[in-house]
Amino acid sequence: MDFSWPRMRKSTHPAVLFDNRGILIEGNAALSDLLGYDVETLRGVALTDVVPPSELESRPPQFPELAVGATLELPRTLRHREGHPVEVFARVKRLSDDRFVAVLESLVRQNA
């Protein structure tokens, strides 16, 4: 999968670009739809603000240990703007400039 941010910005998959401190730099429209926040509101938000405390305790962030070019894959629970949990499968890749891209897949199937 091509994790370049210009491509992820246009992706139909929820994606987020964040720094090595876990601060969201940019999210795409699909992320906005998934979490209920507009893209502007998500800029500058800490990942810890959208991940429930219990999730952080049971599965602390592992992205700081990722080598450049390495990918981490894991299930994760996020918090929607309205407070309910959002179950996702995350693929996180460390970029060469010490930023990270996460591409998310909702684990909740929509009714057809």
VMD Tcl script that draws the C-alpha trace (Angstrom):
set ca {
  {0.00 0.00 0.00}
  {1.26 3.47 -0.89}
  {1.31 5.43 2.38}
  {2.32 8.77 0.86}
  {0.28 11.55 2.44}
  {-0.82 13.19 -0.87}
  {-2.40 9.85 -1.83}
  {-3.88 9.22 1.64}
  {-5.42 12.71 1.74}
  {-7.60 11.71 -1.22}
  {-8.26 8.13 -0.06}
  {-11.70 6.78 0.72}
  {-10.09 4.98 3.69}
  {-9.84 6.99 6.92}
  {-6.25 8.21 7.23}
  {-4.31 10.49 9.53}
  {-0.85 12.06 9.45}
  {0.72 12.62 12.88}
  {4.05 13.54 14.41}
  {6.34 11.57 16.72}
  {4.57 13.02 19.78}
  {1.21 11.70 18.61}
  {-0.19 15.07 17.53}
  {-2.49 14.96 14.51}
  {-1.13 17.07 11.68}
  {-3.82 16.30 9.15}
  {-6.71 13.91 8.58}
  {-8.71 13.15 5.47}
  {-12.45 13.46 4.87}
  {-13.02 9.74 5.54}
  {-11.44 10.14 9.00}
  {-13.71 13.09 9.63}
  {-16.72 10.95 8.73}
  {-15.54 8.05 10.91}
  {-14.94 10.14 14.06}
  {-17.55 12.88 13.61}
  {-15.07 15.79 13.68}
  {-14.39 18.16 10.82}
  {-10.87 18.03 9.41}
  {-9.94 21.46 10.81}
  {-10.94 20.44 14.34}
  {-8.71 17.35 14.20}
  {-5.54 19.36 13.43}
  {-3.40 19.67 16.54}
  {-5.40 17.11 18.52}
  {-3.39 14.51 20.46}
  {-4.01 10.86 19.64}
  {-4.67 10.41 23.36}
  {-7.74 12.64 22.94}
  {-9.37 10.23 20.49}
  {-8.25 6.97 22.12}
  {-10.08 6.03 25.34}
  {-7.86 5.89 28.48}
  {-8.64 2.19 29.02}
  {-7.39 1.45 25.49}
  {-4.16 3.38 26.15}
  {-3.60 1.45 29.38}
  {-4.18 -1.96 27.82}
  {-2.37 -1.19 24.55}
  {0.02 1.77 24.86}
  {1.10 3.47 21.61}
  {3.90 1.55 19.89}
  {4.54 3.90 16.99}
  {7.58 5.66 18.54}
  {9.54 2.37 18.32}
  {8.78 1.82 14.63}
  {11.75 1.89 12.28}
  {11.55 4.14 9.22}
  {9.53 2.33 6.57}
  {8.20 -0.28 9.03}
  {4.47 -0.87 9.40}
  {2.55 -1.67 12.58}
  {-0.83 -3.37 12.26}
  {-3.26 -3.64 15.17}
  {-6.89 -3.39 16.21}
  {-7.65 -0.15 18.04}
  {-10.63 1.47 19.73}
  {-11.12 5.18 19.05}
  {-13.64 7.59 20.51}
  {-16.24 9.25 18.27}
  {-17.03 12.91 18.89}
  {-20.35 11.82 20.43}
  {-18.49 9.57 22.89}
  {-19.22 6.09 21.54}
  {-16.40 3.67 20.67}
  {-15.27 3.16 17.10}
  {-13.52 -0.17 16.47}
  {-10.86 -0.02 13.74}
  {-7.94 -1.96 12.35}
  {-4.98 0.40 12.02}
  {-1.96 0.21 9.74}
  {0.67 2.69 10.89}
  {3.80 3.46 8.89}
  {6.76 5.62 9.88}
  {7.81 7.99 7.11}
  {11.38 9.09 6.42}
  {10.70 12.57 7.87}
  {9.81 11.11 11.32}
  {6.08 11.54 10.79}
  {3.57 8.69 10.72}
  {0.62 7.79 8.52}
  {-2.18 5.62 9.89}
  {-4.76 4.09 7.58}
  {-7.85 2.82 9.37}
  {-10.48 0.27 8.49}
  {-13.73 0.27 10.43}
  {-14.47 -3.11 11.98}
  {-18.20 -2.32 12.06}
  {-20.00 -3.43 8.94}
  {-22.62 -1.04 7.58}
  {-26.08 -2.41 6.81}
  {-26.63 -2.56 3.07}
}
mol new
graphics top color blue
foreach p $ca { graphics top sphere $p radius 0.5 }
foreach p [lrange $ca 0 end-1] q [lrange $ca 1 end] { graphics top cylinder $p $q radius 0.2 }
display resetview
